[in-house]
Amino acid sequence: MQGIGNPWTVFALRNYVRHWNPKLVFLSETKLKNKCMERAKYKLGYSNGLIVPSRGQSGGLALLWSGDTNLEIKSYLNHHINAIITKPENGFTERYTGYCGLDFTWSNMKEGSHRISLYLDRAFAKLEWLEYFRNPKVHHLAESTSDHCILTITNSPSRYREGDQNTKFFRARAFDRRKKNTILGL
């Protein structure tokens, strides 16, 4: 079972949250209804959040944010959450959109055995945002129990050390997964 309902997923995500201390967390494919996702939200240390419940055993989104984050939800549906974050010290606003594709987020548009479909985990920013934050870095952290990787956006280099035991475990799992997903030719 994948999704935030898996205790190992919650354990791994809680370690990432404790280490990186993000003000905002977007979760896709939670596979949980409101009540269970509310419990997971508190286990992760967040009191604020918007939960879009799953439909059966698929879907589900959650946007969680810290108490000191001035966030306003603008819109949400089954596949996206759109919010505005305002910096109280200067009024700077930034738009955040978390999105989960219906199936795959990229395809080479070929048919049959030549078709390649991938999930792309990416971050995009407008010029004003890049100018405001000066030196942002997107870190693609190793996967845990998900088929997506964790994206962390910071103004500093990665804080994970090469010797971190959790990182070694998750990188080994990601390496095994990459070996299975190797494209031998186009």
Contacts in CASP RR format, 6 or more apart in sequence:
PFRMAT RR
TARGET T0000
AUTHOR 0000-0000-0000
METHOD contacts of the structure
MODEL  1
MQGIGNPWTVFALRNYVRHWNPKLVFLSETKLKNKCMERAKYKLGYSNGL
IVPSRGQSGGLALLWSGDTNLEIKSYLNHHINAIITKPENGFTERYTGYC
GLDFTWSNMKEGSHRISLYLDRAFAKLEWLEYFRNPKVHHLAESTSDHCI
LTITNSPSRYREGDQNTKFFRARAFDRRKKNTILGL
1 31 0 8 1.000
2 9 0 8 1.000
2 29 0 8 1.000
2 31 0 8 1.000
2 145 0 8 1.000
2 146 0 8 1.000
2 147 0 8 1.000
3 9 0 8 1.000
3 29 0 8 1.000
3 30 0 8 1.000
3 31 0 8 1.000
3 32 0 8 1.000
3 145 0 8 1.000
3 146 0 8 1.000
4 10 0 8 1.000
4 13 0 8 1.000
4 27 0 8 1.000
4 30 0 8 1.000
4 31 0 8 1.000
4 32 0 8 1.000
4 37 0 8 1.000
4 40 0 8 1.000
4 62 0 8 1.000
5 30 0 8 1.000
5 31 0 8 1.000
5 32 0 8 1.000
5 36 0 8 1.000
5 40 0 8 1.000
6 145 0 8 1.000
8 144 0 8 1.000
8 145 0 8 1.000
9 144 0 8 1.000
9 145 0 8 1.000
9 146 0 8 1.000
10 40 0 8 1.000
10 43 0 8 1.000
10 44 0 8 1.000
12 144 0 8 1.000
12 145 0 8 1.000
12 166 0 8 1.000
12 170 0 8 1.000
13 27 0 8 1.000
13 44 0 8 1.000
13 144 0 8 1.000
13 150 0 8 1.000
14 43 0 8 1.000
14 44 0 8 1.000
15 166 0 8 1.000
16 141 0 8 1.000
16 150 0 8 1.000
16 152 0 8 1.000
17 25 0 8 1.000
17 44 0 8 1.000
17 45 0 8 1.000
19 159 0 8 1.000
19 160 0 8 1.000
20 152 0 8 1.000
20 154 0 8 1.000
20 159 0 8 1.000
22 66 0 8 1.000
22 152 0 8 1.000
23 65 0 8 1.000
23 66 0 8 1.000
23 68 0 8 1.000
23 69 0 8 1.000
24 63 0 8 1.000
24 64 0 8 1.000
24 65 0 8 1.000
24 66 0 8 1.000
24 69 0 8 1.000
24 71 0 8 1.000
24 85 0 8 1.000
24 96 0 8 1.000
25 44 0 8 1.000
25 46 0 8 1.000
25 62 0 8 1.000
25 63 0 8 1.000
25 64 0 8 1.000
25 65 0 8 1.000
26 61 0 8 1.000
26 62 0 8 1.000
26 63 0 8 1.000
26 64 0 8 1.000
26 81 0 8 1.000
26 96 0 8 1.000
26 98 0 8 1.000
27 61 0 8 1.000
27 62 0 8 1.000
27 63 0 8 1.000
27 64 0 8 1.000
28 59 0 8 1.000
28 60 0 8 1.000
28 61 0 8 1.000
28 98 0 8 1.000
28 99 0 8 1.000
28 100 0 8 1.000
28 148 0 8 1.000
29 58 0 8 1.000
29 59 0 8 1.000
29 60 0 8 1.000
29 100 0 8 1.000
29 146 0 8 1.000
29 148 0 8 1.000
30 37 0 8 1.000
30 40 0 8 1.000
30 51 0 8 1.000
30 54 0 8 1.000
30 59 0 8 1.000
30 60 0 8 1.000
30 61 0 8 1.000
30 62 0 8 1.000
31 54 0 8 1.000
31 56 0 8 1.000
31 57 0 8 1.000
31 58 0 8 1.000
31 59 0 8 1.000
31 60 0 8 1.000
32 40 0 8 1.000
32 51 0 8 1.000
32 53 0 8 1.000
32 54 0 8 1.000
32 60 0 8 1.000
33 53 0 8 1.000
33 54 0 8 1.000
34 51 0 8 1.000
34 53 0 8 1.000
37 51 0 8 1.000
37 53 0 8 1.000
37 60 0 8 1.000
37 62 0 8 1.000
38 51 0 8 1.000
40 62 0 8 1.000
41 47 0 8 1.000
41 49 0 8 1.000
41 51 0 8 1.000
41 62 0 8 1.000
41 64 0 8 1.000
44 64 0 8 1.000
46 64 0 8 1.000
46 65 0 8 1.000
46 66 0 8 1.000
47 67 0 8 1.000
48 64 0 8 1.000
48 65 0 8 1.000
48 66 0 8 1.000
48 67 0 8 1.000
48 69 0 8 1.000
48 71 0 8 1.000
49 62 0 8 1.000
49 63 0 8 1.000
49 64 0 8 1.000
49 65 0 8 1.000
50 62 0 8 1.000
50 63 0 8 1.000
50 73 0 8 1.000
50 76 0 8 1.000
50 81 0 8 1.000
50 83 0 8 1.000
51 60 0 8 1.000
51 61 0 8 1.000
51 62 0 8 1.000
52 60 0 8 1.000
52 61 0 8 1.000
52 62 0 8 1.000
52 76 0 8 1.000
52 77 0 8 1.000
52 78 0 8 1.000
52 81 0 8 1.000
53 60 0 8 1.000
54 60 0 8 1.000
55 78 0 8 1.000
59 78 0 8 1.000
59 100 0 8 1.000
60 78 0 8 1.000
60 100 0 8 1.000
61 76 0 8 1.000
61 78 0 8 1.000
61 79 0 8 1.000
61 80 0 8 1.000
61 81 0 8 1.000
61 98 0 8 1.000
61 100 0 8 1.000
63 73 0 8 1.000
63 76 0 8 1.000
63 81 0 8 1.000
63 83 0 8 1.000
63 96 0 8 1.000
63 98 0 8 1.000
65 71 0 8 1.000
69 85 0 8 1.000
70 85 0 8 1.000
70 86 0 8 1.000
70 87 0 8 1.000
70 88 0 8 1.000
71 83 0 8 1.000
71 84 0 8 1.000
71 85 0 8 1.000
71 96 0 8 1.000
72 83 0 8 1.000
72 84 0 8 1.000
72 86 0 8 1.000
73 81 0 8 1.000
73 82 0 8 1.000
73 83 0 8 1.000
74 82 0 8 1.000
74 83 0 8 1.000
74 84 0 8 1.000
74 95 0 8 1.000
75 81 0 8 1.000
75 82 0 8 1.000
76 82 0 8 1.000
79 99 0 8 1.000
79 100 0 8 1.000
79 101 0 8 1.000
79 102 0 8 1.000
80 97 0 8 1.000
80 98 0 8 1.000
80 99 0 8 1.000
80 100 0 8 1.000
81 97 0 8 1.000
81 98 0 8 1.000
82 95 0 8 1.000
82 96 0 8 1.000
82 97 0 8 1.000
82 98 0 8 1.000
83 95 0 8 1.000
83 96 0 8 1.000
83 97 0 8 1.000
84 93 0 8 1.000
84 94 0 8 1.000
84 95 0 8 1.000
84 96 0 8 1.000
85 93 0 8 1.000
85 94 0 8 1.000
85 95 0 8 1.000
85 96 0 8 1.000
86 92 0 8 1.000
86 93 0 8 1.000
87 93 0 8 1.000
87 94 0 8 1.000
92 132 0 8 1.000
94 129 0 8 1.000
94 132 0 8 1.000
103 117 0 8 1.000
104 117 0 8 1.000
104 118 0 8 1.000
104 119 0 8 1.000
105 118 0 8 1.000
105 119 0 8 1.000
105 120 0 8 1.000
106 117 0 8 1.000
106 118 0 8 1.000
106 119 0 8 1.000
106 120 0 8 1.000
107 115 0 8 1.000
107 116 0 8 1.000
107 117 0 8 1.000
107 118 0 8 1.000
108 114 0 8 1.000
108 115 0 8 1.000
108 116 0 8 1.000
108 117 0 8 1.000
108 186 0 8 1.000
109 115 0 8 1.000
110 116 0 8 1.000
114 186 0 8 1.000
116 183 0 8 1.000
116 186 0 8 1.000
119 147 0 8 1.000
119 148 0 8 1.000
121 140 0 8 1.000
121 148 0 8 1.000
121 149 0 8 1.000
121 151 0 8 1.000
122 151 0 8 1.000
123 138 0 8 1.000
123 151 0 8 1.000
123 153 0 8 1.000
125 136 0 8 1.000
130 136 0 8 1.000
133 155 0 8 1.000
134 155 0 8 1.000
135 155 0 8 1.000
136 153 0 8 1.000
136 154 0 8 1.000
136 155 0 8 1.000
137 153 0 8 1.000
137 154 0 8 1.000
137 155 0 8 1.000
137 156 0 8 1.000
137 157 0 8 1.000
137 158 0 8 1.000
138 151 0 8 1.000
138 152 0 8 1.000
138 153 0 8 1.000
139 151 0 8 1.000
139 152 0 8 1.000
139 153 0 8 1.000
139 154 0 8 1.000
139 158 0 8 1.000
140 149 0 8 1.000
140 150 0 8 1.000
140 151 0 8 1.000
141 149 0 8 1.000
141 150 0 8 1.000
141 151 0 8 1.000
141 152 0 8 1.000
141 160 0 8 1.000
141 170 0 8 1.000
142 149 0 8 1.000
142 150 0 8 1.000
142 167 0 8 1.000
142 170 0 8 1.000
142 171 0 8 1.000
142 173 0 8 1.000
142 174 0 8 1.000
143 149 0 8 1.000
143 150 0 8 1.000
143 170 0 8 1.000
143 173 0 8 1.000
143 174 0 8 1.000
143 177 0 8 1.000
144 150 0 8 1.000
144 170 0 8 1.000
144 173 0 8 1.000
149 174 0 8 1.000
160 167 0 8 1.000
161 167 0 8 1.000
END
